[in-house]
């Protein structure tokens, strides 16, 4: 499906005819009528189907590198997500191309049916979920891309709601929300995450100076307690012939704890296991995989599934042996990994995911993320917007007041 968005200022005047001889401001006669050139605006091309989506990889990744170089926005990451979490869903990738065909913007969406407060909805949602960590519009000119994409989508009557999840504060997708609101569509913003991160200093000593003295003392005591149990070693895995075995070892450790008991461990869901397994292989190929193990007499008692990309250490999944929780194996592994990141000259350690007390032991910095909602301009859309962002919050606040 192609649609062309024309700039009215550059469009030819309808019904205009050339004068019969004099068409120059200086009064001289021109031999023929000279029509001002028409400058074509960028084209919105909607890509459907896996084959057409896969064909975008090279120019998609070039666009990411030139705009906001994050692993979560790269083509491989989105493709692995789609293949595992939405293999049968209708994929709708909006692309914006300049007159010369250069890719200017991309917005990957999934079409699905859902419900909100019992009301059936046709939704266009981000090709993302909680395992995606963050999502955004990829664009050279966010305002122009947002206007073109929304003007294209508003002509399509097959959706009731556009929902973009976990967009970071200041993300380009906010331009789409702003344009939709300016066009009279009900919109809303819900904060989903405050994701902690550590701006890394030049030396480990500088980092330790920032930390609470009680926390540092606890680290020393717990390291000593762990070392009394056996030999403590650390290992970083970036790939190789044994990658699958290392990954399986880490996933077993994750499943051994509370996530396994709650049924939310990676290994307990086929789609989730497939996503992280395939992502690891792709990350190895890109040279950005970082699996960390802390071992006690050779046995894994701490684990990080992480990526190191564009100057950031990205912690997707941590795990530790809860049988020795009194030794804080998770925090001891954190100490080793953060010092390694500083030694590699990385400027940031990104915890990803939600805010948690153990993360706040290391930092006070957080990166807010938001869900962006655009409802169809209709009575149903306006009612759902009011319910989501006005009525339901008011009811919850009243209930909380009663409980107090």
C-alpha distance (Angstrom), angle and dihedral (degrees) to the residues before:
residue distance angle dihedral
X1 . . .
X2 3.81 . .
X3 3.77 128.6 .
X4 3.78 127.5 -179.5
X5 3.80 120.0 -147.7
X6 3.78 111.7 -156.4
X7 3.78 125.4 -157.2
X8 3.84 105.2 -125.1
X9 3.80 91.2 -147.1
X10 3.79 90.7 61.7
X11 3.79 98.3 38.6
X12 3.85 118.1 110.3
X13 3.78 116.5 -103.7
X14 3.79 111.2 -102.2
X15 3.79 114.7 -121.4
X16 3.81 95.6 6.3
X17 3.84 114.7 145.4
X18 3.81 127.3 -166.8
X19 3.83 119.1 -105.3
X20 3.79 114.9 -106.0
X21 3.79 99.9 -105.1
X22 3.76 114.6 -28.8
X23 3.79 112.6 71.1
X24 3.82 101.0 142.9
X25 3.81 124.3 94.7
X26 3.81 89.0 -135.4
X27 3.80 90.2 60.3
X28 3.78 96.1 -115.7
X29 3.78 119.2 134.6
X30 3.77 115.5 -109.2
X31 3.79 118.0 -149.3
X32 3.81 92.2 -127.7
X33 3.78 142.4 2.6
X34 3.79 111.6 -84.4
X35 3.82 112.1 -148.6
X36 3.83 113.5 -152.3
X37 3.80 110.4 -116.4
X38 3.79 118.3 -99.1
X39 3.81 112.1 -129.3
X40 3.78 111.1 -149.4
X41 3.78 117.5 -136.8
X42 3.80 120.9 -134.9
X43 3.80 115.3 -71.7
X44 3.80 124.9 -124.6
X45 3.79 109.1 -139.6
X46 3.79 117.6 -175.6
X47 3.79 112.1 -148.1
X48 3.81 117.7 -154.1
X49 3.78 129.1 -179.8
X50 3.76 132.1 38.7
X51 3.81 97.6 -95.4
X52 3.80 93.8 55.6
X53 3.81 89.9 44.0
X54 3.82 92.9 51.6
X55 3.81 90.5 50.4
X56 3.82 89.4 63.8
X57 3.83 95.1 64.0
X58 3.80 102.2 103.4
X59 3.80 98.4 45.5
X60 3.83 91.9 37.1
X61 3.80 91.3 57.7
X62 3.79 91.4 44.4
X63 3.81 88.3 55.3
X64 3.83 91.2 49.8
X65 3.81 91.9 50.7
X66 3.80 91.3 50.4
X67 3.83 96.8 46.0
X68 3.84 115.9 25.9
X69 3.80 111.6 -12.2
X70 3.80 103.7 -151.0
X71 3.79 125.5 142.6
X72 3.82 91.0 -132.7
X73 3.81 90.8 64.0
X74 3.79 97.1 47.4
X75 3.79 119.4 110.7
X76 3.84 93.8 -117.7
X77 3.79 92.2 55.7
X78 3.82 93.8 49.3
X79 3.81 91.5 44.2
X80 3.81 93.1 51.9
X81 3.80 89.2 48.2
X82 3.81 93.4 50.3
X83 3.81 93.7 45.6
X84 3.80 92.3 53.5
X85 3.80 107.2 29.5
X86 3.82 103.0 29.1
X87 3.82 108.2 20.3
X88 3.82 94.5 144.6
X89 3.81 99.0 34.1
X90 3.77 121.8 108.8
X91 3.79 105.7 -101.0
X92 3.79 115.4 -150.3
X93 3.79 114.3 -175.3
X94 3.79 115.2 -174.6
X95 3.79 114.0 -151.5
X96 3.78 129.4 -176.8
X97 3.79 118.4 -153.0
X98 3.78 130.4 -170.1
X99 3.79 121.6 -128.5
X100 3.81 89.5 -91.2
X101 3.81 91.3 52.4
X102 3.81 96.4 -104.4
X103 3.79 113.3 150.1
X104 3.81 109.2 -112.2
X105 3.80 104.5 170.2
X106 3.81 143.5 2.4
X107 3.81 133.0 -162.0
X108 3.85 116.1 178.3
X109 3.81 112.9 -155.0
X110 3.80 136.8 176.0
X111 3.79 122.6 -145.7
X112 3.79 115.8 -140.5
X113 3.79 144.8 146.0
X114 3.79 119.3 -114.4
X115 3.79 142.6 149.9
X116 3.78 134.2 -113.6
X117 3.80 115.9 -164.1
X118 3.79 87.9 -18.6
X119 3.81 94.2 -52.6
X120 3.84 113.9 123.7
X121 3.79 113.5 -122.5
X122 3.78 138.6 -173.8
X123 3.76 104.5 -139.2
X124 3.78 137.6 -167.6
X125 3.79 104.0 -159.1
X126 3.78 136.1 176.4
X127 3.80 115.4 -86.3
X128 3.80 87.3 -114.0
X129 3.80 145.6 87.6
X130 3.81 136.8 -179.7
X131 3.83 90.2 -62.3
X132 3.82 90.2 59.1
X133 3.83 92.4 68.5
X134 3.82 93.5 -158.6
X135 3.80 140.6 9.3
X136 3.79 135.9 -168.3
X137 3.77 148.2 160.5
X138 3.80 109.1 -87.0
X139 3.81 108.8 -142.6
X140 3.78 145.2 142.3
X141 3.81 90.9 -146.5
X142 3.85 107.0 24.5
X143 3.81 95.8 -171.8
X144 3.78 94.8 50.9
X145 3.81 92.5 43.3
X146 3.81 92.7 47.9
X147 3.79 92.0 51.1
X148 3.80 93.4 47.3
X149 3.81 94.0 45.8
X150 3.78 95.8 47.0
X151 3.81 93.7 43.8
X152 3.81 86.0 53.4
X153 3.81 94.3 47.7
X154 3.79 95.7 44.8
X155 3.81 88.9 64.4
X156 3.81 88.6 58.9
X157 3.81 111.0 84.5
X158 3.83 94.1 -168.9
X159 3.83 96.7 93.1
X160 3.80 136.4 65.5
X161 3.80 98.6 -178.5
X162 3.81 138.8 26.6
X163 3.81 111.6 -158.1
X164 3.80 123.7 -176.1
X165 3.81 113.8 -173.1
X166 3.83 132.6 -148.2
X167 3.79 97.4 -1.1
X168 3.83 108.2 173.5
X169 3.78 119.9 -119.3
X170 3.80 108.4 -82.2
X171 3.81 91.5 19.1
X172 3.79 120.0 158.8
X173 3.82 92.2 -117.8
X174 3.81 89.4 73.7
X175 3.82 86.1 75.1
X176 3.82 89.0 64.4
X177 3.80 90.4 50.9
X178 3.80 91.1 49.9
X179 3.80 93.5 49.5
X180 3.82 92.3 47.5
X181 3.81 90.3 51.4
X182 3.81 90.7 48.4
X183 3.81 87.9 53.9
X184 3.81 90.3 56.1
X185 3.80 99.7 -102.0
X186 3.82 119.5 141.2
X187 3.81 109.5 -108.3
X188 3.78 138.3 177.3
X189 3.80 142.9 -177.6
X190 3.81 125.6 -146.0
X191 3.80 122.1 -173.9
X192 3.80 107.9 -129.4
X193 3.80 105.2 172.4
X194 3.76 144.8 13.8
X195 3.77 98.4 -158.7
X196 3.84 114.8 -163.3
X197 3.79 122.5 -136.1
X198 3.81 136.1 174.8
X199 3.82 120.6 -131.6
X200 3.80 97.9 -144.8
X201 3.82 120.7 -134.4
X202 3.79 126.1 -145.6
X203 3.81 96.8 -95.8
X204 3.82 138.1 31.3
X205 3.80 88.9 -124.1
X206 3.80 90.4 59.0
X207 3.79 89.9 52.8
X208 3.81 93.7 48.6
X209 3.81 89.6 50.6
X210 3.80 88.5 62.3
X211 3.80 94.9 54.3
X212 3.78 128.0 92.4
X213 3.81 111.5 -93.2
X214 3.81 92.7 -131.6
X215 3.80 91.1 52.7
X216 3.81 91.4 50.4
X217 3.78 91.1 49.2
X218 3.81 89.9 51.3
X219 3.79 90.3 52.0
X220 3.80 91.2 53.5
X221 3.81 93.3 48.1
X222 3.78 94.0 46.7
X223 3.78 93.8 47.5
X224 3.79 88.7 52.8
X225 3.81 90.7 48.5
X226 3.81 91.4 50.2
X227 3.81 92.4 47.6
X228 3.80 88.5 54.0
X229 3.81 87.9 62.1
X230 3.79 95.5 55.3
X231 3.79 146.5 -62.8
X232 3.81 113.5 -29.4
X233 3.83 118.4 -152.8
X234 3.80 136.6 166.4
X235 3.79 128.9 -142.4
X236 3.80 133.2 -172.5
X237 3.82 118.1 -158.7
X238 3.81 120.6 -164.0
X239 3.81 99.3 169.9
X240 3.76 138.8 -68.4
X241 3.78 137.6 138.4
X242 3.82 92.5 -50.4
X243 3.81 95.9 50.7
X244 3.81 94.3 112.1
X245 3.81 91.1 50.6
X246 3.82 92.5 48.8
X247 3.79 91.4 48.1
X248 3.79 91.4 49.4
X249 3.82 89.8 50.9
X250 3.79 90.8 53.5
X251 3.80 93.2 46.9
X252 3.81 91.3 50.7
X253 3.79 89.3 54.2
X254 3.81 90.9 50.9
X255 3.80 91.6 49.2
X256 3.81 92.1 50.0
X257 3.80 92.1 69.9
X258 3.78 138.5 55.9
X259 3.80 93.2 -55.8
X260 3.79 90.0 60.7
X261 3.79 91.7 48.7
X262 3.79 89.9 49.5
X263 3.80 93.9 46.3
X264 3.81 94.4 -119.6
X265 3.81 100.8 108.4
X266 3.81 117.3 123.7
X267 3.80 93.1 -117.1
X268 3.82 92.6 55.4
X269 3.80 96.3 65.5
X270 3.78 121.6 59.2
X271 3.81 95.8 -149.1
X272 3.81 93.3 46.9
X273 3.80 93.0 46.9
X274 3.80 90.0 48.7
X275 3.80 91.6 50.1
X276 3.81 95.8 51.9
X277 3.80 93.6 40.9
X278 3.80 93.9 51.3
X279 3.80 91.8 41.1
X280 3.82 89.5 54.7
X281 3.82 91.4 53.7
X282 3.81 91.7 48.7
X283 3.80 91.6 45.9
X284 3.81 90.2 50.8
X285 3.81 89.2 52.7
X286 3.82 90.3 51.0
X287 3.80 91.5 45.8
X288 3.82 93.6 -121.0
X289 3.82 103.4 108.0
X290 3.82 118.6 118.3
X291 3.82 118.1 178.3
X292 3.81 110.7 175.6
X293 3.80 126.5 -164.1
X294 3.76 131.3 -172.3
X295 3.82 109.7 -159.7
X296 3.77 133.4 -162.7
X297 3.81 108.9 -157.5
X298 3.80 87.3 -21.5
X299 3.82 95.6 -50.2
X300 3.81 117.6 118.7
X301 3.81 110.5 -114.9
X302 3.82 98.3 158.4
X303 3.82 131.7 34.3
X304 3.81 140.0 -177.6
X305 3.78 124.2 -168.3
X306 3.78 99.2 -163.1
X307 3.79 145.0 150.9
X308 3.80 127.0 -142.4
X309 3.78 108.0 -151.1
X310 3.81 135.9 155.6
X311 3.79 94.2 -11.6
X312 3.80 96.7 -45.5
X313 3.78 132.6 106.9
X314 3.82 103.2 -143.9
X315 3.80 114.9 -160.0
X316 3.79 106.8 -156.0
X317 3.82 99.9 166.2
X318 3.83 131.8 6.7
X319 3.82 126.5 -173.3
X320 3.78 137.8 174.6
X321 3.80 140.7 -178.1
X322 3.79 106.4 -91.7
X323 3.82 90.7 -163.0
X324 3.82 87.8 76.7
X325 3.79 98.2 34.5
X326 3.82 90.2 133.3
X327 3.83 86.1 71.7
X328 3.85 93.0 53.4
X329 3.83 94.1 -131.8
X330 3.80 91.4 177.3
X331 3.79 93.5 57.3
X332 3.81 93.0 42.8
X333 3.80 89.5 54.2
X334 3.81 88.7 47.9
X335 3.79 90.5 55.3
X336 3.80 92.0 52.9
X337 3.80 94.5 45.2
X338 3.81 95.1 47.0
X339 3.81 90.7 51.2
X340 3.81 89.3 49.7
X341 3.82 90.5 50.9
X342 3.80 90.3 53.0
X343 3.81 89.8 48.9
X344 3.80 89.2 54.0
X345 3.80 91.1 52.2
X346 3.81 96.2 -114.4
X347 3.82 114.1 161.3
X348 3.83 97.0 -153.1
X349 3.80 144.1 34.6
X350 3.82 108.7 -160.6
X351 3.82 115.8 -161.3
X352 3.83 91.9 -170.1
X353 3.79 119.6 -164.6
X354 3.81 126.7 55.2
X355 3.76 129.7 -20.0
X356 3.83 113.2 -90.7
X357 3.82 133.4 175.6
X358 3.83 94.0 -117.5
X359 3.80 89.9 56.0
X360 3.80 91.1 50.3
X361 3.81 89.2 59.2
X362 3.81 84.7 74.6
X363 3.79 105.1 36.9
X364 3.80 148.4 7.3
X365 3.81 93.1 -152.3
X366 3.80 118.3 106.8
X367 3.79 133.8 176.9
X368 3.84 112.7 -145.6
X369 3.81 119.0 -139.0
X370 3.80 127.9 -165.7
X371 3.78 143.6 -162.4
X372 3.81 111.7 -131.5
X373 3.81 119.8 -150.6
X374 3.80 127.4 -164.2
X375 3.82 115.2 179.8
X376 3.78 126.1 -163.0
X377 3.80 111.6 -97.2
X378 3.79 95.2 -107.5
X379 3.82 138.9 105.4
X380 3.82 89.8 -94.4
X381 3.79 91.9 48.7
X382 3.79 93.2 49.5
X383 3.82 92.0 46.8
X384 3.80 92.8 49.9
X385 3.78 91.5 47.4
X386 3.81 90.3 52.5
X387 3.81 91.3 47.0
X388 3.80 93.9 49.0
X389 3.78 99.5 43.7
X390 3.80 104.8 24.0
X391 3.80 118.6 18.0
X392 3.81 101.1 38.6
X393 3.84 94.4 44.7
X394 3.83 89.3 48.8
X395 3.80 91.4 51.3
X396 3.81 92.0 48.0
X397 3.78 91.0 49.6
X398 3.81 91.1 50.4
X399 3.81 92.0 49.1
X400 3.80 90.9 48.9
X401 3.80 89.3 51.4
X402 3.83 91.1 52.3
X403 3.82 91.4 50.0
X404 3.79 91.4 53.0
